[in-house]
Amino acid sequence: MQSPLPVRDGVNATRLRLPDGGPWDTAMDYMMHRWGHIDPQGIEDRFDAGEIVGEGGIPLHRGTRLEDHTFIWYYRTLPPETRLPVELNILYQDEHILVVDKPHFLPTTPGGTYIQESALVRLRNQLDLPDLIPMHRLDRMTAGILLLSTNPETRGKYQVLFEKRQVQKEYECVSAAEPAAGYPAVGFPVVVRNRMTKSRSYLLAEVIDGEPNAETRIDLLRTFDGAAGGPASAGAGRRGLYRLEPHSGKTHQLRVHMASLGLGILHDSFYPELLDKAPDDYTKPLQLLARGIRFVDPITKEPVEYRSRLQLSEVR
């Protein structure tokens, strides 16, 4: 459902579904129930100013009955954010798509404590493209190629490519050159298949029994020496540069599949072991890079490939 409110400061208006019934007479009563303990005066001021709207952009007022609208839209009050010390690089742009190199630590889309400090909002504001939408996502801690749609009229043609898995993605990562103790040796290339799930209430993705829904082809490109004198937990010693080709797109799939081989990606704070939450260490980004993306462009009908210009910091 399209928002009746335009993008403001690079951020979409928030949509709220009103309940079919309950102990609330008005839409404002319900919003007070949800968020009145945080900012009751702000909610009243928004209704008085006509800044909360229903279907068709109709402004709501304090007395608007709950049953008059199913969905309402409003702009959130955005807290101040400290700019992350990382930059986006534009690799390609035309009237249909935008291709960028997303840095580590910058989320693809706004969420949680990162709103203005997301790739999408930064690019919308920088390029004055309020209709910009990402065609896929990279984890906040993953860097590399990100494809976005600039044109709502042709967006569906690119979305179909991803839905039908007609886009080939290539990643690179750095891990130990040999599996951790207790894991068998690996003959490369290897294909890892399993069934993965991730609930909204649990931080990590999990491997469960059942028909595989996640598949990754993994190959060892070369080995090299890590930082001399560093602790084993920091990935010192012989390391490997790996190519990862996912044939599905489950959350944290590449990180889980590497960890399942005893080859957890360097500086991964989730897999194989969940570490205590700590402030971002910009000197130790997760060593995972979306190296390239290939597909037949649905507009030109020509095969295209976009390659990241970034390099993993631990590669020697």
N, C-alpha and C positions, 0 to 999 in steps of 0.2 A: 504494500500500500504506500503510495507516494505521499510524502509530507506536504501539507499545504503551506508550510513555512520554508523559506529558502535557507540554504547554508549560510551561517553567519560566523565570521572569523575562522572559516575553514571547517566548522563543526556542524553536523546535522542537528536539527531540533530533536529532542527526546520524545518518543511516542509512549503513551501510557494507555493500557486497556483498562477501562472502568468495569467493575464487577456488575453482573446482572441484577444483583440485589444485595441487601445487607442492612445494617443499622445506620446507613448514611442517607440523608435526604438529598444532598447536593453533591456535585462533583468536588466542590471545595471541602466539604466535610470529609470526603474520602481522602483527598490529598493531605488534609490536616492529620488524618489517622495515620497515613504513611510517613509523612515528613514534618508534621507540625512540631515535633520535639526538637527539630534541628533549626528551622527558620520559619516560625508561624507568621511573622510580619511580612517576610518576603513573599510568602504564598498569597497573603491578602493583597499585597501591592501588585502582584502579577495579575490577579483577577481584576482589580480596579483599573489597571492600565490596559486591559484587553490583550495581554501578552500570552494568554493561554487560549488556544483555539481548538475547535472541533473539526469534524469533517467539512470540507469546503472552505476552511479558513474562518469559520464563524467564531468571533470572540465570545468567550464565556464570561459570566459575571458571578458574583457571590451566590446568587440564587438559582443558577442553572441546575435543573434537576439531574440526578444521577442517571436516570433512564433516558435522558435526551441524547446522549452520545455514547458510542461504544469505544471510540478512541479519541484521545486528546493529545495535543502537541504543545511543547513549550521549550524554551531555551534554558538550559542549566546555568547556574552561576559557576563559572570556572575558577578554581583556585589558581593562584599564581604558580608558575612552574619555572624551575631553574633549567636553563637551556643545557641540553646534553652536549658534551664536547666532541661531537661527531658530526660529519657532514654527508649529505647525499650528493651523488654525482649523476648528472643526466647523460645517458649514453645515446638515446635516440628519441625523437619526437616527430609525429606527423599529425594529421587531422583525426586519426583514429586511436592511436596508442602512444604511450609514454613508457620508456624503458629506463630504469635507473639502477645504480649500484647502491643498495641499502647497506649502511654500516652496521657493525655489531652494536648492541645496546639500544637501538632505536626500534620501537615496535612498528609494525606495518600500519595498524589502525588504532584509533584512540580507544582507551579503556583503562580502568583503574586509576592510577595516579598519573598516567601519561595520556594527555589529551592534545594540547598544542604540540607536545613533544612526541609526535608520531610522524611516520613518513607521509601518511596521507594528508594530515592537516598542514604540515610544513609545505608540501608541494602545492596543495590547493591555494594557500596564501602566497607562496612565492611566484607561482605562474598564473594566478588569477583564474583558476580552473575549478569552480565550485562543483561541477559535475564529475570530477575525477573519482574513479572507483578502482580499487585493486582487483585484478583478475584472479589472484591467488595470494597466499600469505607466506611470509617467512617469520619464524619465531623471532622474538626480540633479540635473542642472543646469536642468531644466525645472520651472516652478511651475504651480500651478493645480488644476483639479478632478480629484479622485481618488475613485473609487467602490469601496467595500469591502463584502463580505458579512459579516453578523453571525450568520447562522443557517444551519448546515450542512444543515438539512432543506429549505430553499428555494434554496440556493446554485446548484444545477444549473439552475434556471429562468433565472437571470441569466447564467450561463456560456453557455447556448445563444444568448442574444442577441448576445454577442460573437463566438461561433463562426460564426454565420450573418450577421454584419455587419449586424445590425439596430440598432446603436447609432451615432448620428451625433455626431461630435466636431468641435469648432470650436476653433481656436487663433488666437492673435495673435502677431505678432513685429515687431520693429523692425529695419530694415536701411537701406541707402542708398536715396535716392529714385530713383536711376538706376543701371543696371548698371555694373559695373567696366569699365575700358578693355579693349577686345578682345571684349566681349560685345555681341550685338545688342540693340536696343531691344525692350522687351516690351510687348505690348498686353494690358491686363488687362480681364477676368479671363483667366487662362491655366491650362491643365491640363498638368501634367508627368507623363509616364509613362515608366518604364524598368524594367529588371530589376536588383534590388539583392541583394547577398549580404553576409554578415558571418560570418567564421569565428571560433571561440573563441580562436584563436592570434593574431588580428590585431585591432588596436585599432579600426580604422576600418571603416565600411561602404563597399562598393565598388559601382560601377555596371558591369555586365558585359553582353555581348551575349546576346540571347535574348528570349523572350516576356516582355513587361512583367508584373511582379508587384507594382508599387508605383505608386500614382496619388494625386496631390494637386491640388486646385483652389486656385488662389492669386488673390487679389484685392487691389488697392491701395485702402485705406480713405481715407487722406488723407496729405498731406505736411506737414512742419513743419521748422523750423530746429533743427539740433543745437547742442551746446555750442559757444559761440564760442571761437575761438582754439585749439581742440584739434587734435592731429595727425590727418591723414587716416585713419591706421590705427585711431584710436579712434572713428571714425564721425562726426567733425565734419562740418558742412555740412548740406545738405538731406537729410532722412531721410524714410522712409516707414513708416507703420503698415499692416501687411498682415494680411488674414484668410486662414487656411489651413484647408482642409477635406480631411483625408486619407480616402481610400476604401480604404486598406489600412493595415497597422500594422507596417511593417518598422522595424528598429532604425535610429535616426537619420534616418528618412525625410524629415522636414520640413527638417532641417538640410542634408541632401544636395540636396534639390530646390531650396531657395532658393539654395544655392551654385552649382548648375548654371546658374542664370540670371544669375550674376554679382552676386547679391544676398545674400552670406553674412550670416547673422544677427549682429547686433551682439554683441560679446564672446564669439563662438564660437571656442574654442581648438582645434577639430578641423577645421572646414571653413570656407573652402576650403583652408586651410593648417594642418597640424598644428604647433602651437607647442610649445616646450619645456615640460615639466611644471613647474608652479609652485604654490605654496600658494594656496588659495582666496582670491580677492579679493572680499570681501563687498560692496564698493562698486561692483562691476561684474558683476552677475549676467547670465547669458545672457538675452538679451531675447526669450524664448520663453515663452508662457503658454497653458496649456490653459484657454480661456475658458469653454467650455460643453460639455455632454453631453446628448443627447436620446434617448429611447427610449419604447416602450410598456411600462409596468411589467407584468411577467408575473403579479403578484399581483392588482393592482387593475384591470388591463386598460385603464388610462387613460394617455394620453401625459403624460410628465413631462419637465421640463427643469431642469437645475441649472447655475447660472452662478457663475463665480468672482467674488469681491469684491476680488481683488488687482489691482494696476495695474503695468504695466511701468515701471520707474524712469526710463527714457529718454524716455518719451512726454511731450511738452510741449503 
